[in-house]
Amino acid sequence: MRVQKNPEDIGRCGCGRREYCDGSHGLSEEQWQAVVAKEREAALLKELSEAPEGEK
């Protein structure tokens, strides 16, 4: 078992999509790409909303 060999891996997912296990390993590639696109859009909107007025 991987965790027994490296205790730092506890909670990490082996699929490589995330640093932690959130169940994304169960998504198809198409579903995963939709999640990634949604997260990018949310991050961009957050960045824009936090930018000073002159930079928007």
C-alpha positions, 0 to 999 in steps of 0.5 A: 500500500502506497500510504504505508511506504510514504506517509506524506501521501495520505489523502492524496489521489493516485490519479494525478488530477489533484494533490488531494482526493476529491473523487475526480478520478471517477470522472471521464476525460470530458467531464474532467475538462469541464470541471477544469474549464469551470474552475479557470473561469471562476478564478478569472472572475475572482481575479477581475473582481479583486483588481483595482478599478483602473485595471478592470 
